[in-house]
Amino acid sequence: MAIQLLFALLLFMFSIDLLTFSLARLNNEVARDIFTATFNPFVGLFIGLLMTALFQSSSMVTAMVVAVVASGNLSLQQAVPLIMGANIGTTLTSTLVSFTFIMKKSGFKKALAAGVLHDFFNIFTAVILFPLEYYFGFLSNTAELLTSAFFTSAAIVEGDYVYNVLFTRPATIWVYDFIGQALITLTIGIILVFLTIKILSDTVLKTFLSPNFKNISEHVFGAPWRTFMYGTVFTAAVQSSTVTTSLVVPAVATRKISLEKVFPFIIGANVGTTITAVVAAIYKTEAAISIAIVHILFNLMGTLIFLPFPALRNLPLRLAVYFGQKSTKRRFLSLAYILLTFFVIPFLLIYFNRKEDVRPLEAKTEVKKEIRMRGPLSGLKAVEGHLKSQPKF
């Protein structure tokens, strides 16, 4: 049983990595252009959400943001909303896993609640921290202070970091080179993701029925802070919160673990997934280190707000349970929620706000020069001051 679970887990990780790798090869430059296309923090939030929902990996998106910030084409303040959006967008997969129980009324209600709990936690955290960043620069200023206090330019290693899912990247590269076409590989990756979601769900379900699982679950999910640590360490090991949060959905659906006990594990997974941005930042500039610290701060602040206080922790829990109950009565609500939250609303907001972000080519060039000369940490105010002097369309 353990071998079957390990195989299913590796297959799921491989399918996610194949999708991520092929999509990056297909539209890597396009994605980076999108990241640098806006000076509107609200649009930036939804760009991060949409791109992560498409790439199915917040780790990859944050690593790309680190690279763009390091190049001087994006200031730290502009990158913060992208990181927030990426944290929301990465929750899509666990919600999709819940759909494997759609034919079972009771199971689907609990599975969907577990799937959207991750969504609601990150949305609540963004609702609290986004205004603090927008008006006071809370995350970016704190990250700058920590970077200047603990890191120096001499400590930075030159080189490039490529996002890499543990164990699976060599197989992914071999498959990609064998096929030779990014679009075909992407299609195979999409099909594999949905197939492996079903395989993983069935395998995990059989594992939960094993007599030995009770002892394991009592240890891992016995105390909130211990559960949090397990979620953090396991996610850091596999470099993907998508994998870890998807594992607990079947457990909740089959009533092996309560939603309340799973929540600290999900919060821990949020913190563990920041390891990729940290590794990516080591090979970049001080600005890149700062954005990695922003990623850590966002998730740690969410942890400190919700985990220690049961009253606050119950807010996303109750909302997730309520949504699961309503979606069981009206199944279309769950599909509408996914389409609207992760694709339709972000796309429409980006589309209708694009005119605000259109500037003459000379203005964009001057902005990039200003960021490079004064450093990516010079702040959004300097950029906005330059743009106000430019003619608008």
C-alpha positions as CSV (number, residue, x, y, z in Angstrom):
1,M,0.0,0.0,0.0
2,A,2.8,2.4,0.9
3,I,4.5,1.7,-2.5
4,Q,1.3,2.3,-4.4
5,L,0.8,5.7,-2.5
6,L,4.4,6.7,-3.3
7,F,4.0,5.8,-6.9
8,A,0.8,7.8,-7.2
9,L,2.4,10.7,-5.5
10,L,5.4,10.7,-7.8
11,L,3.1,10.4,-10.8
12,F,1.0,13.4,-9.6
13,M,4.2,15.4,-9.1
14,F,5.5,14.4,-12.5
15,S,2.2,15.5,-14.2
16,I,2.3,18.9,-12.5
17,D,5.9,19.4,-13.4
18,L,5.3,18.4,-17.0
19,L,2.5,20.8,-17.3
20,T,4.5,23.6,-15.7
21,F,7.7,22.9,-17.7
22,S,6.0,22.7,-21.1
23,L,3.9,25.8,-20.4
24,A,7.0,27.7,-19.4
25,R,8.7,26.7,-22.6
26,L,5.7,27.7,-24.6
27,N,5.0,31.1,-23.0
28,N,7.9,32.0,-20.7
29,E,8.7,35.3,-22.2
30,V,5.0,36.2,-22.6
31,A,4.5,35.5,-18.9
32,R,7.3,37.8,-18.0
33,D,6.0,40.5,-20.2
34,I,2.6,40.2,-18.5
35,F,4.3,40.6,-15.1
36,T,5.9,43.9,-16.2
37,A,2.9,45.2,-18.0
38,T,1.1,46.9,-15.1
39,F,1.7,49.6,-12.6
40,N,-1.7,49.0,-11.0
41,P,-1.4,46.9,-7.8
42,F,-5.0,45.7,-8.0
43,V,-4.4,44.4,-11.5
44,G,-1.1,42.9,-10.4
45,L,-2.9,40.9,-7.7
46,F,-5.2,39.3,-10.3
47,I,-2.3,38.8,-12.8
48,G,-0.5,36.7,-10.1
49,L,-3.8,34.8,-9.5
50,L,-4.5,34.1,-13.2
51,M,-0.9,33.1,-14.1
52,T,-0.7,30.7,-11.1
53,A,-4.0,29.1,-12.0
54,L,-2.8,28.6,-15.5
55,F,0.8,27.4,-14.6
56,Q,-0.6,25.3,-11.6
57,S,2.4,26.2,-9.5
58,S,2.9,29.2,-7.2
59,S,6.5,28.1,-6.7
60,M,7.2,28.6,-10.4
61,V,5.4,31.9,-10.7
62,T,7.2,33.3,-7.6
63,A,10.5,32.1,-8.9
64,M,9.8,33.9,-12.2
65,V,8.8,37.1,-10.3
66,V,12.1,36.9,-8.4
67,A,13.9,36.7,-11.8
68,V,12.0,39.7,-13.2
69,V,12.7,41.8,-10.0
70,A,16.4,40.8,-10.1
71,S,16.6,42.0,-13.8
72,G,15.4,45.5,-12.7
73,N,12.3,45.5,-14.8
74,L,10.0,45.3,-11.8
75,S,10.2,47.1,-8.5
76,L,9.7,45.3,-5.2
77,Q,6.5,47.2,-4.5
78,Q,5.0,46.2,-7.9
79,A,5.9,42.5,-7.3
80,V,4.2,42.2,-3.9
81,P,0.6,42.0,-5.3
82,L,1.8,39.4,-7.8
83,I,3.0,37.2,-4.9
84,M,-0.3,37.7,-3.1
85,G,-2.2,36.6,-6.2
86,A,0.1,33.6,-6.7
87,N,-0.8,32.4,-3.2
88,I,-4.5,32.5,-4.1
89,G,-4.1,30.9,-7.6
90,T,-2.2,27.9,-6.3
91,T,-5.3,26.6,-4.4
92,L,-7.1,25.7,-7.6
93,T,-5.8,22.1,-7.8
94,S,-7.0,21.0,-4.3
95,T,-10.5,22.3,-5.3
96,L,-10.3,20.3,-8.5
97,V,-9.4,17.2,-6.5
98,S,-12.7,17.5,-4.6
99,F,-14.6,17.0,-7.9
100,T,-13.6,13.4,-7.8
101,F,-16.3,13.0,-5.1
102,I,-19.0,14.8,-7.0
103,M,-21.1,11.7,-7.4
104,K,-21.1,11.2,-3.6
105,K,-23.3,13.8,-1.9
106,S,-21.9,13.6,1.6
107,G,-18.3,13.1,0.4
108,F,-18.5,15.9,-2.1
109,K,-19.7,18.3,0.5
110,K,-16.8,17.6,2.8
111,A,-14.2,17.3,0.0
112,L,-15.3,20.7,-1.5
113,A,-15.1,22.3,1.9
114,A,-11.5,21.0,2.3
115,G,-10.6,22.2,-1.2
116,V,-11.9,25.8,-0.9
117,L,-10.6,26.1,2.7
118,H,-7.2,26.8,1.3
119,D,-8.7,29.4,-1.1
120,F,-10.5,31.2,1.6
121,F,-7.5,31.3,4.0
122,N,-5.4,32.9,1.3
123,I,-8.2,35.3,0.3
124,F,-8.7,36.4,3.9
125,T,-5.0,36.9,4.3
126,A,-4.8,39.0,1.2
127,V,-7.8,41.1,2.2
128,I,-6.0,41.9,5.5
129,L,-2.5,42.5,4.1
130,F,-3.2,44.0,0.7
131,P,-4.5,47.4,2.2
132,L,-1.5,47.5,4.6
133,E,0.9,47.1,1.7
134,Y,-1.0,49.5,-0.6
135,Y,-1.2,52.4,1.9
136,F,1.8,51.8,4.1
137,G,4.1,49.5,2.2
138,F,4.0,47.1,5.2
139,L,5.4,44.0,3.5
140,S,7.9,45.7,1.1
141,N,9.3,48.0,3.7
142,T,9.7,45.2,6.2
143,A,11.4,43.0,3.6
144,E,13.8,45.9,2.7
145,L,14.8,46.3,6.3
146,L,15.4,42.6,6.8
147,T,17.4,42.4,3.6
148,S,19.6,45.3,4.5
149,A,20.1,44.0,8.0
150,F,20.9,40.3,7.2
151,F,22.2,40.3,3.6
152,T,24.9,42.1,1.7
153,S,25.8,42.3,-2.0
154,A,29.0,40.4,-1.3
155,A,27.0,37.4,-0.1
156,I,25.0,37.0,-3.3
157,V,26.0,34.2,-5.6
158,E,26.0,34.8,-9.4
159,G,24.0,32.5,-11.6
160,D,20.5,31.4,-12.6
161,Y,18.0,29.3,-10.7
162,V,15.4,27.3,-12.6
163,Y,12.3,26.1,-10.7
164,N,12.7,22.4,-10.2
165,V,10.2,19.9,-8.6
166,L,12.1,17.4,-6.4
167,F,12.9,14.1,-8.2
168,T,10.7,14.7,-11.3
169,R,12.6,17.2,-13.4
170,P,15.0,14.8,-15.1
171,A,12.1,12.6,-16.3
172,T,10.2,15.8,-17.3
173,I,13.1,17.0,-19.4
174,W,13.5,13.6,-21.0
175,V,9.8,13.4,-22.0
176,Y,9.9,17.0,-23.3
177,D,13.0,16.4,-25.4
178,F,11.6,13.1,-26.7
179,I,8.3,14.7,-27.9
180,G,10.0,17.9,-29.0
181,Q,6.9,20.0,-29.2
182,A,5.8,22.3,-26.3
183,L,2.1,22.4,-27.3
184,I,1.9,18.6,-27.5
185,T,3.7,18.2,-24.2
186,L,1.4,20.7,-22.7
187,T,-1.6,18.8,-23.9
188,I,-0.2,15.5,-22.5
189,G,0.5,17.3,-19.2
190,I,-3.0,18.6,-18.9
191,I,-4.5,15.1,-19.5
192,L,-2.0,13.6,-17.0
193,V,-2.9,16.1,-14.3
194,F,-6.6,15.1,-14.4
195,L,-5.8,11.4,-14.7
196,T,-3.3,11.4,-11.8
197,I,-5.7,13.4,-9.6
198,K,-8.1,10.5,-9.9
199,I,-5.4,7.9,-9.4
200,L,-4.0,9.8,-6.4
201,S,-7.4,10.3,-4.9
202,D,-8.3,6.6,-5.2
203,T,-4.9,5.5,-3.8
204,V,-5.1,7.9,-0.9
205,L,-8.6,6.7,-0.1
206,K,-7.4,3.0,0.1
207,T,-4.6,4.2,2.4
208,F,-7.0,5.9,4.7
209,L,-8.9,2.6,5.0
210,S,-5.8,0.9,6.2
211,P,-5.7,0.0,9.9
212,N,-2.3,1.6,10.3
213,F,-3.6,5.0,9.1
214,K,-5.4,5.7,12.4
215,N,-2.1,5.7,14.4
216,I,-0.4,8.0,11.8
217,S,-3.3,10.5,11.7
218,E,-3.5,10.7,15.4
219,H,0.2,11.7,15.5
220,V,0.3,14.0,12.5
221,F,-3.1,15.7,13.2
222,G,-3.0,15.5,17.0
223,A,-2.1,19.1,17.9
224,P,-2.4,22.2,15.7
225,W,1.2,23.4,15.9
226,R,2.5,19.8,15.3
227,T,0.2,19.5,12.3
228,F,1.4,22.9,11.1
229,M,5.0,21.8,11.3
230,Y,4.3,18.6,9.4
231,G,2.6,20.6,6.6
232,T,5.5,23.0,6.4
233,V,8.3,20.4,6.3
234,F,6.5,18.0,3.9
235,T,5.7,20.9,1.5
236,A,9.3,22.3,1.7
237,A,10.5,18.8,0.8
238,V,8.4,18.4,-2.4
239,Q,8.4,22.1,-3.2
240,S,4.7,22.2,-3.9
241,S,1.8,23.1,-1.7
242,T,-0.4,21.8,-4.6
243,V,0.7,18.2,-3.8
244,T,0.3,18.4,0.0
245,T,-3.0,20.1,0.1
246,S,-4.4,17.8,-2.5
247,L,-3.5,14.8,-0.3
248,V,-5.7,15.9,2.6
249,V,-8.9,16.4,0.5
250,P,-9.8,12.7,0.3
251,A,-9.0,12.3,4.0
252,V,-11.7,14.9,4.9
253,A,-14.1,13.5,2.3
254,T,-14.0,10.1,3.9
255,R,-14.3,11.5,7.4
256,K,-10.9,10.1,8.4
257,I,-9.8,13.5,9.5
258,S,-11.9,16.5,10.5
259,L,-11.7,19.8,8.5
260,E,-10.7,21.6,11.7
261,K,-7.6,19.3,12.2
262,V,-6.6,19.6,8.5
263,F,-6.6,23.4,8.5
264,P,-3.2,23.8,10.4
265,F,-1.7,21.4,7.9
266,I,-2.9,23.6,5.0
267,I,-1.5,26.7,6.7
268,G,1.8,24.9,7.1
269,A,1.8,24.0,3.4
270,N,1.5,27.7,2.6
271,V,4.7,28.4,4.6
272,G,6.6,25.4,3.2
273,T,6.0,26.4,-0.4
274,T,8.1,29.6,0.1
275,I,11.3,27.5,0.0
276,T,11.4,27.8,-3.8
277,A,11.5,31.6,-3.8
278,V,14.2,31.5,-1.1
279,V,16.4,29.2,-3.2
280,A,15.7,31.3,-6.3
281,A,16.6,34.5,-4.5
282,I,20.0,33.2,-3.3
283,Y,21.2,33.4,-6.9
284,K,19.9,36.9,-7.6
285,T,20.1,40.4,-6.2
286,E,19.2,42.0,-2.9
287,A,15.8,43.0,-4.5
288,A,15.2,39.4,-5.3
289,I,16.0,38.4,-1.8
290,S,13.5,41.0,-0.6
291,I,10.7,39.6,-2.7
292,A,11.4,36.1,-1.3
293,I,11.2,37.6,2.2
294,V,7.8,39.2,1.1
295,H,6.6,35.7,0.2
296,I,7.6,34.4,3.6
297,L,6.1,37.3,5.4
298,F,2.8,37.0,3.7
299,N,2.4,33.4,4.6
300,L,3.8,33.8,8.1
301,M,1.5,36.8,8.9
302,G,-1.5,34.7,7.7
303,T,-0.3,31.9,10.1
304,L,0.1,34.3,13.0
305,I,-3.3,35.9,12.4
306,F,-5.4,32.7,12.1
307,L,-3.6,29.7,13.7
308,P,-3.2,30.9,17.4
309,F,-6.8,32.2,17.7
310,P,-9.7,29.7,17.4
311,A,-12.2,32.5,16.8
312,L,-10.4,33.8,13.8
313,R,-9.5,30.3,12.6
314,N,-13.2,29.5,12.5
315,L,-14.0,32.2,10.0
316,P,-12.6,30.5,6.8
317,L,-13.6,27.1,8.3
318,R,-17.3,28.1,8.6
319,L,-17.3,29.8,5.2
320,A,-15.9,26.6,3.6
321,V,-18.4,24.4,5.3
322,Y,-21.3,26.7,4.3
323,F,-20.0,26.8,0.7
324,G,-19.8,23.0,0.7
325,Q,-23.4,22.6,1.9
326,K,-24.7,25.1,-0.7
327,S,-22.7,23.5,-3.6
328,T,-24.1,20.1,-2.7
329,K,-27.6,21.3,-3.3
330,R,-26.7,23.3,-6.4
331,R,-23.7,21.6,-8.1
332,F,-23.3,24.4,-10.6
333,L,-22.2,26.7,-7.9
334,S,-18.9,24.9,-7.4
335,L,-18.0,25.0,-11.1
336,A,-19.1,28.7,-11.3
337,Y,-16.9,29.5,-8.3
338,I,-13.8,28.0,-10.0
339,L,-14.4,29.7,-13.4
340,L,-15.3,33.1,-11.9
341,T,-12.6,33.2,-9.1
342,F,-9.6,31.8,-11.0
343,F,-10.3,32.8,-14.6
344,V,-13.2,35.0,-15.6
345,I,-12.9,37.8,-13.0
346,P,-9.1,38.0,-13.2
347,F,-9.1,38.1,-17.0
348,L,-11.9,40.7,-17.2
349,L,-10.2,43.0,-14.6
350,I,-6.9,42.7,-16.4
351,Y,-8.5,43.3,-19.8
352,F,-10.6,46.3,-18.8
353,N,-7.7,47.9,-16.9
354,R,-5.2,47.5,-19.6
355,K,-5.7,51.0,-21.0
356,E,-4.6,52.4,-17.6
357,D,-1.3,50.6,-18.0
358,V,-0.6,51.6,-21.6
359,R,2.3,54.1,-21.8
360,P,4.4,55.3,-24.7
361,L,7.4,53.1,-25.3
362,E,9.7,55.9,-24.3
363,A,8.0,56.3,-20.9
364,K,8.4,52.5,-20.2
365,T,12.0,52.7,-21.2
366,E,12.7,55.6,-18.9
367,V,10.9,53.9,-16.1
368,K,13.1,50.8,-16.5
369,K,16.2,53.0,-16.6
370,E,15.1,54.7,-13.4
371,I,14.6,51.4,-11.6
372,R,18.0,50.1,-12.7
373,M,19.8,53.4,-11.8
374,R,18.2,53.8,-8.4
375,G,17.7,50.1,-7.8
376,P,14.6,48.0,-7.7
377,L,14.1,48.9,-4.0
378,S,13.7,52.7,-4.8
379,G,10.0,52.2,-4.5
380,L,6.8,52.6,-6.5
381,K,6.5,56.3,-5.6
382,A,9.4,57.2,-7.8
383,V,7.9,55.3,-10.7
384,E,4.5,56.8,-10.2
385,G,6.0,60.3,-10.1
386,H,7.6,59.7,-13.4
387,L,4.5,58.4,-15.0
388,K,2.3,61.3,-13.9
389,S,4.4,63.6,-16.1
390,Q,3.7,61.4,-19.2
391,P,0.7,61.9,-21.5
392,K,-2.1,59.5,-21.1
393,F,-4.2,57.8,-23.8
